[in-house]
Structures are given as structure tokens and as C-alpha cells.
């Protein structure tokens, strides 16, 4: 069932799934800063107007700037370091899809 669900969203290999790894702890701290963590007893997102809109390219640029390199992602997720090349290929495809529809 999981395999079928992943294939429906065009994730057919472990490296394609790994390409979705965007930020490690250091990158997340750089992008999100010291904002409160959303928890069941602090559901901050439920009470705010979403700031996400079609002009999300600056946010993508900021996230991607802090994304670890593909070899580091491979190592972090337990892949062989050589898998970084396949993760990079999948990442380039994914990144292109995410930039479609941005206003730039």
C-alpha cells in the first residue's frame, strides 16, 4: 500500500524519496529561527492566516540555500555516500517542479 501511494506521487526509488529531505536541524534553525514549536497544546498555525501564496519563490530560495548537499543527505539517511549522485538527480527534477508556478 505504501509503495502504491508513493508511486502515485512519482516516488519510485529510495533516492527520489530522499530528495525530499530539505533541512537538517541546523538548516531548520536558520530558516525558522526561534519561533515556537507547534504542538498539540500550542497549535499556533491553526490560529493564524496562512502566509503562503503563489509568490513563494523567496521562501524556496531560502530553504534551498540551507539544504545540505546530497552526499550529506545520503549519509544522514543511512544511504551509501555514492547514492548522493542519484539523490541529486532526483533533487534537480523535484526542485524544477517546485519552481513551476512561482511568479518569477
Backbone as numpy.savetxt, mean C-alpha at the origin, in Angstrom:
# Nx Ny Nz CAx CAy CAz Cx Cy Cz
-11.28 -20.69 -1.53 -12.10 -19.49 -1.53 -11.23 -18.23 -1.53
-10.18 -18.22 -0.71 -9.29 -17.07 -0.68 -8.61 -16.89 -2.04
-8.14 -17.99 -2.60 -7.47 -17.92 -3.91 -8.42 -17.33 -4.95
-9.65 -17.78 -4.96 -10.63 -17.27 -5.92 -10.88 -15.77 -5.70
-11.01 -15.37 -4.45 -11.24 -13.95 -4.16 -10.05 -13.09 -4.59
-8.84 -13.58 -4.35 -7.66 -12.82 -4.78 -7.59 -12.74 -6.31
-7.89 -13.82 -6.98 -7.87 -13.80 -8.44 -8.90 -12.84 -9.01
-10.02 -12.69 -8.33 -11.04 -11.74 -8.79 -10.52 -10.31 -8.81
-9.55 -10.02 -7.95 -8.97 -8.67 -7.93 -7.56 -8.68 -8.52
-7.32 -9.68 -9.36 -6.09 -9.80 -10.16 -4.82 -9.97 -9.33
-4.94 -10.65 -8.23 -3.77 -11.04 -7.45 -3.61 -12.54 -7.64
-2.62 -12.92 -8.46 -2.44 -14.31 -8.83 -1.16 -14.94 -8.29
-0.28 -14.13 -7.73 0.99 -14.65 -7.21 1.27 -14.03 -5.85
2.09 -14.69 -5.06 2.48 -14.09 -3.78 3.15 -12.73 -3.96
3.93 -12.58 -5.02 4.61 -11.31 -5.26 3.63 -10.19 -5.57
2.54 -10.52 -6.27 1.52 -9.49 -6.53 0.85 -9.04 -5.24
0.64 -9.97 -4.33 0.08 -9.60 -3.03 1.09 -8.75 -2.24
2.35 -9.15 -2.28 3.39 -8.41 -1.57 3.55 -6.99 -2.10
3.24 -6.78 -3.38 3.35 -5.44 -3.97 2.41 -4.45 -3.30
1.38 -4.94 -2.62 0.44 -4.06 -1.92 0.99 -3.56 -0.59
2.15 -4.07 -0.17 2.79 -3.61 1.07 3.27 -2.19 0.82
2.69 -1.23 1.50 3.02 0.17 1.24 3.99 0.77 2.23
3.73 0.58 3.50 4.54 1.27 4.50 4.92 0.33 5.63
6.15 0.42 6.06 6.56 -0.25 7.28 6.28 0.72 8.44
6.67 0.34 9.63 6.39 1.17 10.81 6.97 2.58 10.65
8.20 2.66 10.18 8.87 3.95 10.00 8.13 4.81 8.96
7.74 4.21 7.84 7.01 4.95 6.81 5.65 5.40 7.28
4.97 4.53 8.01 3.65 4.90 8.53 3.75 6.08 9.49
4.76 6.07 10.32 4.96 7.20 11.25 5.27 8.48 10.48
6.05 8.37 9.41 6.39 9.55 8.61 5.16 10.13 7.92
4.27 9.28 7.45 3.08 9.76 6.72 1.97 10.18 7.68
1.71 9.36 8.69 0.57 9.63 9.58 0.93 10.50 10.77
2.21 10.55 11.12 2.61 11.37 12.25 2.12 10.81 13.56
1.71 11.67 14.43 1.29 11.27 15.77 -0.22 11.29 15.94
-0.95 11.03 14.88 -2.41 11.01 15.00 -2.82 9.82 15.86
-3.96 9.91 16.52 -4.39 8.80 17.37 -4.71 7.56 16.53
-4.43 6.41 17.12 -4.74 5.14 16.47 -6.23 4.90 16.60
-6.87 4.48 15.52 -8.29 4.17 15.56 -8.50 2.82 16.22
-9.31 2.79 17.25 -9.63 1.56 17.96 -11.14 1.50 18.15
-11.63 0.37 18.67 -13.07 0.25 18.90 -13.60 1.33 19.83
-12.81 1.71 20.82 -13.27 2.73 21.76 -12.86 4.15 21.35
-12.17 4.28 20.22 -11.79 5.58 19.69 -11.95 5.55 18.15
-13.21 5.45 17.69 -13.46 5.33 16.25 -13.44 6.68 15.54
-12.29 7.34 15.52 -12.19 8.71 15.02 -12.67 8.86 13.59
-12.47 7.88 12.76 -12.82 8.01 11.35 -14.33 8.05 11.13
-15.09 7.45 12.03 -16.53 7.41 11.88 -17.20 8.77 12.09
-16.48 9.68 12.73 -17.09 10.96 13.09 -16.50 12.14 12.34
-15.80 11.86 11.28 -15.19 12.93 10.50 -15.58 12.79 9.04
-15.64 13.90 8.36 -15.92 13.89 6.93 -14.67 13.37 6.22
-14.84 12.42 5.30 -13.66 11.91 4.58 -12.94 13.02 3.82
-11.63 13.00 3.88 -10.83 13.98 3.17 -10.36 13.45 1.82
-10.61 12.20 1.56 -10.15 11.55 0.34 -11.05 11.96 -0.83
-10.45 12.43 -1.90 -11.22 12.79 -3.08 -10.44 12.42 -4.32
-10.89 12.83 -5.48 -10.23 12.44 -6.73 -8.83 13.03 -6.87
-8.54 14.05 -6.13 -7.21 14.65 -6.19 -6.32 14.03 -5.11
-6.18 12.71 -5.16 -5.40 12.02 -4.15 -3.95 11.78 -4.58
-3.52 12.31 -5.70 -2.15 12.12 -6.16 -1.12 12.61 -5.14
-1.29 13.77 -4.51 -0.30 14.17 -3.50 -0.18 13.17 -2.34
-1.29 12.57 -1.94 -1.24 11.57 -0.88 -0.50 10.32 -1.37
-0.80 9.87 -2.58 -0.07 8.74 -3.14 1.42 9.03 -3.22
1.77 10.21 -3.70 3.18 10.59 -3.81 3.87 10.51 -2.45
3.20 11.00 -1.41 3.78 10.99 -0.06 3.94 9.56 0.44
2.93 8.74 0.25 3.03 7.34 0.69 4.14 6.63 -0.07
4.16 6.79 -1.39 5.14 6.08 -2.21 6.56 6.53 -1.90
6.72 7.77 -1.50 8.04 8.30 -1.15 8.63 7.56 0.05
7.76 7.07 0.92 8.20 6.39 2.14 8.12 4.87 2.04
7.71 4.36 0.89 7.59 2.91 0.72 8.98 2.28 0.71
9.16 1.20 1.46 10.46 0.52 1.44 10.76 -0.02 0.03
12.03 -0.27 -0.25 12.34 -0.83 -1.57 11.87 -2.28 -1.61
11.74 -2.80 -2.81 11.12 -4.11 -3.03 11.91 -5.25 -2.38
13.22 -5.15 -2.35 14.04 -6.18 -1.71 13.78 -6.18 -0.20
13.65 -4.99 0.38 13.35 -4.88 1.80 11.96 -5.45 2.10
11.00 -5.18 1.24 9.65 -5.73 1.42 9.70 -7.26 1.35
10.45 -7.78 0.39 10.59 -9.23 0.27 11.11 -9.83 1.57
12.15 -9.23 2.10 12.75 -9.73 3.34 11.77 -9.59 4.51
11.13 -8.44 4.60 10.17 -8.18 5.69 9.03 -9.21 5.70
8.59 -9.63 4.53 7.47 -10.56 4.42 7.89 -12.02 4.34
9.19 -12.28 4.47 9.65 -13.66 4.50 9.94 -14.28 3.15
10.01 -13.47 2.10 10.39 -13.94 0.78 11.91 -13.98 0.69
12.43 -14.68 -0.29 13.84 -14.58 -0.60 14.11 -13.19 -1.17
15.25 -12.59 -0.87 15.54 -11.25 -1.39 15.42 -11.14 -2.91
15.71 -12.25 -3.63 15.61 -12.22 -5.09 14.17 -11.99 -5.56
13.19 -12.24 -4.71 11.79 -12.00 -5.07 11.49 -10.52 -5.21
12.39 -9.67 -4.74 12.19 -8.23 -4.85 11.97 -7.79 -6.28
12.60 -8.45 -7.24 12.42 -8.07 -8.64 10.99 -8.33 -9.11
10.43 -9.48 -8.76 9.04 -9.78 -9.14 8.06 -8.87 -8.40
8.36 -8.58 -7.14 7.52 -7.65 -6.39 7.57 -6.29 -7.06
8.75 -5.87 -7.52 8.89 -4.59 -8.21 8.09 -4.53 -9.50
8.08 -5.61 -10.25 7.29 -5.63 -11.49 5.81 -5.50 -11.17
5.36 -6.24 -10.16 3.95 -6.15 -9.76 3.64 -4.76 -9.21
4.58 -4.18 -8.47 4.41 -2.84 -7.91 4.25 -1.80 -9.01
5.05 -1.88 -10.04 4.95 -0.90 -11.13 3.58 -0.96 -11.79
3.05 -2.15 -11.97 1.70 -2.29 -12.55 0.66 -1.71 -11.60
0.76 -2.07 -10.33 -0.20 -1.60 -9.33 -0.17 -0.09 -9.20
1.03 0.46 -9.14 1.17 1.92 -9.00 0.54 2.64 -10.19
0.73 2.10 -11.37 0.11 2.70 -12.56 -1.41 2.70 -12.47
-1.97 1.63 -11.96 -3.43 1.55 -11.81 -3.92 2.57 -10.78
-3.17 2.74 -9.71 -3.59 3.68 -8.68 -3.52 5.12 -9.17
-2.59 5.41 -10.05 -2.48 6.78 -10.56 -3.52 7.08 -11.63
-4.15 6.05 -12.20 -5.23 6.32 -13.15 -6.36 7.00 -12.38
-6.93 8.00 -12.96 -8.04 8.69 -12.30 -7.62 9.81 -11.38
-6.31 10.01 -11.18 -5.91 11.18 -10.40 -6.05 12.39 -11.32
-6.15 13.54 -10.77 -6.44 14.72 -11.58 -5.23 15.32 -12.26
-4.02 14.83 -11.97 -2.82 15.37 -12.66 -2.65 14.75 -14.02
